[in-house]
Amino acid sequence: MSGIEKMMMNELVLWNVEAVGLCSDRESDFRLEEVISKIIKWMEQGKTACLVEWNLPMDAIREKAREVGYEIYFASKEAYAPPPTRKNPDGVLLLVPHDKITDDLKIEVMPHSVVGKAGAPWIRATDTSTGQFVVFTHLKSKTDQSHVRFQQLDQMSAFGDHCIGVVGDLNESHVCKDPTLVIDKMKDLGFFYDSPITNMKEEKKIKTDERYKRDSRTAGENGMAMSTTDWIFYRTKKTKFYSLVGVIPEGDIYESADQWYFLHNSDHRPIEMILS
């Protein structure tokens, strides 16, 4: 089994934890404790975890990571962080247990993929014996920015033959009225993905928050706009896929935004993908 396969096998967790500064109306010590508790549980279970929009205190998990044998890789947005997190930049955090890091696995925090004024943080995990690699990233937000996200992934060589995985909040969803250039391209290249809904936006925020003025999502009767923006695309060869199964213990039915936040402490919910 290659280094990449060992890192990705079994359960891989992807979660946009919602950065401090972007959920100010719901910030509390309780939220921090709940988020950290979930992450510690995953580490105790030996799962690889990709956490997006991370700007919570790193010390909250560093000690536990050392205790259970994990390596931490963090790609900060730095100067490319949006204004609400500019003083406390968020980024992509990758947690990998030591026993999944083989001699032929190289994990690197890469320079930002910059398109115009937008910079995407990313981490690359490469199998040095084959040159195959997986990208962990958080692409440009706003639903009408698919062309920017496409260029960002292209700069990461994510559309080339050596890329066998793209993981992160890609900010693309089929429920939006805008083009989904990234999703369509990944599927054209033979990447496989199956996912439940991952993201919830409150109707009142979409209508009143300046950050969502170009957002094309619409809310249902419960006042929530539901979409899939967190993606795990994966392949070994163009004709051979791993099977990815979303595991959501809480189910798919939510009555209100309050219920969503009570269960997930973020506007995104974590997804655990089983590669078999």
C-alpha positions in Angstrom: 0.0 0.0 0.0 1.4 3.4 -1.0 1.9 6.3 1.4 -1.0 8.2 0.0 -3.4 5.2 0.2 -2.4 4.5 3.8 -3.1 8.2 4.8 -6.4 8.2 3.0 -7.7 4.7 3.9 -10.3 4.0 6.5 -12.0 7.2 7.7 -11.1 10.6 6.5 -12.9 13.5 8.2 -13.5 16.9 6.5 -14.9 19.8 8.4 -15.2 23.5 8.0 -15.2 24.6 11.6 -16.4 28.1 10.9 -13.7 30.6 11.8 -13.8 32.9 14.8 -14.9 36.2 13.5 -17.3 34.7 10.9 -19.8 33.4 13.4 -19.7 36.3 15.9 -23.4 36.0 16.9 -22.8 32.4 18.0 -19.3 32.6 19.5 -19.0 31.2 23.0 -16.7 29.1 25.2 -19.2 26.3 24.8 -18.7 26.3 21.0 -15.0 26.2 21.4 -15.2 23.3 23.8 -17.5 21.3 21.6 -15.4 21.8 18.5 -12.2 20.7 20.3 -14.0 17.8 21.9 -15.0 16.4 18.4 -11.5 16.8 17.1 -9.9 15.1 20.1 -12.3 12.2 19.6 -11.2 11.8 16.0 -7.6 11.8 16.9 -8.2 9.2 19.6 -9.8 7.0 16.9 -6.7 7.5 14.6 -8.5 9.3 11.8 -6.9 11.7 9.3 -8.7 15.0 9.5 -8.8 18.1 7.3 -10.2 21.1 9.1 -11.0 24.2 7.1 -11.4 27.8 8.3 -9.3 27.0 11.3 -8.3 29.9 13.5 -9.1 28.5 16.9 -6.3 28.4 19.5 -3.7 25.8 18.2 -2.6 25.0 21.7 -6.1 23.5 22.3 -5.2 20.5 20.2 -1.4 20.5 20.0 -0.9 18.8 23.4 -3.4 16.1 22.5 -1.8 15.6 19.1 1.6 14.9 20.8 0.0 12.6 23.3 -1.7 10.4 20.7 1.0 10.6 18.1 -0.2 13.1 15.4 1.6 15.5 13.0 0.0 18.9 12.5 0.2 20.8 9.2 -1.3 24.3 8.9 -1.6 26.5 5.8 -2.7 29.9 6.8 -4.6 32.4 4.6 -2.3 35.0 6.0 -2.8 38.3 4.1 -5.5 36.7 1.9 -7.8 36.1 4.9 -11.2 38.0 4.6 -11.5 41.2 6.6 -13.4 39.6 9.5 -10.5 37.3 10.2 -7.6 39.5 8.9 -6.2 39.9 12.4 -6.6 36.2 13.2 -6.2 34.5 9.8 -7.8 31.2 9.3 -6.6 28.4 7.1 -6.4 24.7 6.4 -5.3 22.3 9.2 -4.3 18.7 8.4 -4.0 16.2 11.2 -2.3 12.9 10.3 -1.4 10.1 12.8 2.2 9.1 12.8 1.5 5.5 11.9 0.0 6.7 8.5 3.1 8.6 7.6 5.4 6.3 5.6 8.9 6.9 4.2 7.4 7.6 0.8 4.8 10.1 2.0 5.8 13.8 1.8 3.4 16.4 3.2 4.1 20.1 2.4 2.5 23.4 3.1 2.5 25.1 -0.3 2.7 28.8 -1.3 -0.7 30.3 -1.9 -2.5 29.8 -5.2 -3.1 33.4 -6.2 -5.6 34.6 -8.8 -6.0 38.3 -8.9 -6.4 39.4 -5.2 -7.6 35.9 -4.1 -5.2 33.5 -2.5 -6.0 29.9 -1.6 -4.0 28.1 1.2 -3.2 24.5 0.4 -1.3 21.5 1.6 0.0 18.8 -0.7 0.6 15.2 0.3 2.8 13.4 -2.2 3.7 9.7 -2.7 7.4 10.2 -3.7 7.5 6.7 -5.2 4.9 7.5 -7.8 4.6 11.3 -7.8 0.9 11.0 -7.1 -0.5 13.6 -4.7 -3.6 14.8 -2.9 -4.6 18.5 -2.5 -6.1 19.8 0.8 -7.5 23.3 0.3 -10.1 26.1 0.8 -10.9 27.9 -2.4 -12.2 31.3 -3.1 -15.7 31.9 -1.7 -18.8 33.5 -3.1 -21.0 31.5 -5.4 -20.2 33.5 -8.5 -16.4 32.9 -8.3 -16.2 29.5 -9.9 -13.8 30.8 -12.6 -11.4 31.9 -9.9 -11.6 28.5 -8.1 -11.0 26.7 -11.3 -7.8 28.8 -11.9 -6.7 28.2 -8.3 -7.0 24.4 -8.7 -5.3 24.6 -12.1 -2.3 26.3 -10.5 -2.2 23.4 -7.9 -2.0 21.0 -10.9 -5.2 19.4 -9.6 -6.4 18.6 -13.1 -3.2 16.8 -14.1 -2.7 13.0 -14.2 -0.7 12.9 -11.0 -3.4 14.4 -8.8 -5.5 11.6 -7.3 -7.4 13.6 -4.7 -8.9 17.1 -3.9 -10.2 17.6 -0.4 -11.7 20.7 1.2 -14.3 23.5 1.2 -14.3 24.2 -2.6 -17.3 26.6 -2.3 -19.1 24.9 -5.2 -22.6 23.5 -5.2 -25.1 22.3 -7.7 -27.9 24.1 -5.9 -26.5 27.4 -6.9 -27.5 29.1 -10.2 -23.9 29.8 -11.1 -21.6 27.7 -13.1 -19.8 24.8 -11.3 -16.7 24.6 -13.3 -14.7 22.8 -10.7 -17.2 20.1 -10.0 -17.8 19.5 -13.7 -14.1 19.3 -14.4 -13.4 16.9 -11.6 -16.1 14.6 -12.8 -14.9 14.8 -16.4 -11.5 13.7 -15.2 -12.9 10.6 -13.6 -12.8 11.7 -9.9 -15.5 10.1 -7.8 -17.6 11.7 -5.1 -20.7 11.0 -3.1 -21.8 13.4 -0.4 -24.7 14.5 1.8 -25.5 18.2 2.3 -22.6 19.8 4.2 -23.4 23.5 4.4 -26.2 25.6 5.9 -26.7 29.3 5.5 -29.5 31.2 7.2 -31.8 33.1 4.9 -31.5 36.3 7.0 -27.8 36.2 6.6 -27.9 35.7 2.9 -30.3 38.7 2.5 -28.6 41.1 5.0 -24.9 40.2 5.3 -22.7 42.1 2.9 -20.5 39.0 2.4 -23.4 37.2 0.7 -24.7 39.9 -1.6 -23.7 37.9 -4.7 -24.8 34.6 -3.2 -27.3 32.7 -5.4 -28.5 30.2 -2.8 -32.2 30.4 -1.8 -33.8 29.2 1.5 -36.6 26.8 2.0 -39.6 27.1 4.4 -37.3 26.5 7.4 -35.3 29.7 6.6 -32.2 27.7 5.6 -30.3 27.4 2.4 -28.8 23.9 2.2 -25.9 23.0 -0.1 -22.9 20.8 -0.6 -19.7 22.9 -0.7 -17.3 20.6 1.1 -15.9 18.0 -1.3 -13.7 14.9 -1.3 -12.8 14.0 -4.8 -10.6 10.9 -5.1 -9.3 8.4 -7.7 -6.5 5.9 -8.0 -6.7 5.6 -11.8 -9.2 7.1 -14.2 -10.9 3.7 -14.5 -10.6 2.6 -10.8 -12.3 4.5 -8.0 -12.5 4.1 -4.3 -16.0 4.1 -2.9 -16.8 7.1 -0.7 -19.7 6.9 1.7 -20.9 9.8 3.8 -21.6 8.9 7.4 -23.9 11.4 9.2 -25.2 10.0 12.5 -27.6 12.9 13.1 -29.5 12.3 9.8 -30.4 14.8 7.1 -33.5 16.5 8.6 -33.2 19.8 10.3 -36.0 21.9 11.5 -34.1 25.2 12.1 -30.8 26.9 12.0 -30.7 26.7 15.8 -30.9 22.9 15.6 -28.2 22.8 13.0 -25.8 24.8 15.3 -26.8 22.8 18.3 -25.6 19.6 16.5 -22.6 20.9 14.7 -21.4 24.2 16.2 -20.6 25.5 12.7 -22.5 26.4 9.6 -20.9 23.3 8.1 -21.2 19.8 9.5 -18.3 17.3 9.6 -18.4 14.5 7.1 -16.6 11.2 7.6 -15.7 9.4 4.3 -15.0 5.7 4.3 -12.6 4.7 1.5 -13.0 1.0 0.7 
